[in-house]
Amino acid sequence: MDYVLKTNALCKSYRKFHALNGVTMNVPKGAIYGFVGRNGAGKTTLIRLVCGLQMPTSGSFEIYGVQNSDSKIAESRRRMGAVVETPSLFPEMTAEENLRYQYRLLGIPNYDGIGELLKLVGLDTTGSKKAKDFSLGMRQRLGIAIALCGDQDFLILDEPINGLDPQGIIEVRELILKLNRERKITFIISSHILDELSKLATHYGFIDDGRIVREMSAEELENACRKSLRVTVTDTAALAAVLDKRGIAYSITDAANADIYARPNISELVFALADHNCQLISCSEREENLEGFFISLVGGEARE
Amino acid sequence: MSKLIYADIPRVLKSKILYLILILTAFIGVASVTTVLLESEDKAALFPVASNNFAMFMSVMMPVFSGGLSIMLIVAEFSGGIIRNKFIMGHSRTSILMAWGVIYTFFTILTFLLYVGVFFIALLAAGADFTGVDSGSVIVNLLIVLLFSLKFQMFSFLMICICPDAKTAVICYLLNNITLVPLMLASLSDENSKAMQFLSRIFIFGYTNGEYTLSTEPDKPWLTVLLIALLAAVYMVLAVLYFNKKDLK
């Protein structure tokens, strides 16, 4: 699998505070990578390191296979765009003027692509309206347009829907999906609005206390979150044999527990298990959403 | 670096602050001469007395104008987050700083030339008597005063790197004026002391102190130029070193 971004034991400390503690993550090409973590978990710090705004204390990362210590990293960075926290724009300028500035920074000789870019993000009718008069959603879309100026194929969006109204959220979501499908742009989207993220992401990375606690695909997450019957038995091997024989999907979670992704007849199951000298100790229905999964992964206790 | 300069120059040219500064500079250039005319009609005394106003502009207003323009526009890059895009596009920190150096040095020189141009045109229009004025000394004095402005520009870059905030402009200006204090203390002991002479070479308040006129032959101008240039270079190197290590948000 091709990876756009790979980090290897990336650490960042501010005096005695360790913002990142050996983050290792892999962002596949073409993915919408949901970067999930609570406030202060290290999401924005990691993004700042990747964008070159800050230097790692230790560890490394590579963008399109180029190590951060390599002098060619600047060329790799030119393939990426980012909206870190707030869109990077001049509020006194119009959408077009902001894009022109960006084009000049990139050394693009003509402004031919600006009209198409404005149309892509739905800001082609803003005319002489200054960015400071835009709604939050419009600014966010302009931020994305600015990040796309050099035909980038990798975008990092840090909390792109924070503070947006429902209409703004839908606009940004549709834009991200469109760019991913039509232009094959890889995204990293950091967010703690998990419900919204679950409508976009194809891959997830869960970060807590400066560490990646789990990376998984949306498919894996769906399996982990789908409705199931959690059973506790004396012998999971016997349970597996019984379920295999009946063609029922399941996953063994530990030595005594398993999740069954069906609604089997409990009486029949108990008798079948008894034939294998196995007892069913308890069973309960469970269904998790992304939020529940995240909480179960990182723990729900309040932290400073 | 050329891309950075190419991107930022149109932005500065579109800035209202620039035009406000240029208008005020031209106005003060005229006022520097007309205020002298209101007090005396002695055409021979016009140039030497107006030189005091020139010195006042260069030491008090020029730092506000040149430092103000660069600080306001650069701080806007930090507050608007544009600086992040520059990094992501692969521009090095040194080249970003150098590009600012080139752009705002250019506009400092432009402001200086405008003031000097208006000042001398107003003097000519007022019929100032330039008899006996050593043009060579005038040119050397003008260049030294310009160098003082550029040194202040480098100082403001260092301050921006340390604290990219709107308050930086005020801090810079206050620090510039605080240089008066050691000069006053040094002059209390002996106006011709070595310390006073040394301070006069690196602080514009000292250089233009007392009976300053543009036509006075400067003492060891090469030493003054060397010291100012050295100090400006030190400010710039410190700015580069600090900026390269600074964590940005």
Contacts between the chains, C-beta under 8 A, distances in Angstrom:
chain1	res1	chain2	res2	distance
A	14	B	247	7.7
A	48	B	247	7.7
A	48	B	248	7.4
A	48	B	249	7.2
A	51	B	84	6.5
A	51	B	87	6.2
A	51	B	88	5.1
A	52	B	87	4.5
A	52	B	88	6.6
A	52	B	90	7.9
A	53	B	84	6.0
A	53	B	87	5.7
A	53	B	247	7.2
A	53	B	248	4.4
A	53	B	249	7.1
A	54	B	247	4.3
A	54	B	248	6.6
A	55	B	245	7.8
A	55	B	247	7.4
A	73	B	90	7.8
A	74	B	90	3.1
A	74	B	91	7.8
A	74	B	92	7.3
A	75	B	90	6.5
A	77	B	87	7.8
A	77	B	88	5.6
A	77	B	89	6.9
A	77	B	90	4.8
A	78	B	89	5.9
A	78	B	90	5.1
A	80	B	88	6.5
A	81	B	88	6.6
A	82	B	84	7.0
A	82	B	88	5.4
A	84	B	81	7.1
A	84	B	84	5.6
A	85	B	81	7.6
A	85	B	249	7.5
A	86	B	81	5.8
A	87	B	81	7.0
A	88	B	80	6.5
A	88	B	81	3.5
A	88	B	82	5.3
A	88	B	83	7.9
A	88	B	84	5.1
A	88	B	85	4.9
A	89	B	80	6.0
A	89	B	81	7.2
A	89	B	82	7.2
A	90	B	11	7.5
A	90	B	76	6.9
A	90	B	80	5.2
A	90	B	82	6.5
A	91	B	80	6.5
A	101	B	7	5.7
A	101	B	10	7.8
A	101	B	11	6.5
A	101	B	82	7.7
A	102	B	85	6.7
A	104	B	3	6.8
A	104	B	6	5.3
A	104	B	7	3.7
A	104	B	10	7.3
A	105	B	3	5.9
A	105	B	4	6.8
A	105	B	7	4.4
A	105	B	85	6.7
A	105	B	86	6.5
A	105	B	89	5.9
A	105	B	91	7.6
A	106	B	3	7.0
A	106	B	89	6.1
A	107	B	3	4.4
A	107	B	6	7.6
A	146	B	85	6.7
A	147	B	85	7.8
A	147	B	88	8.0
A	150	B	89	7.4
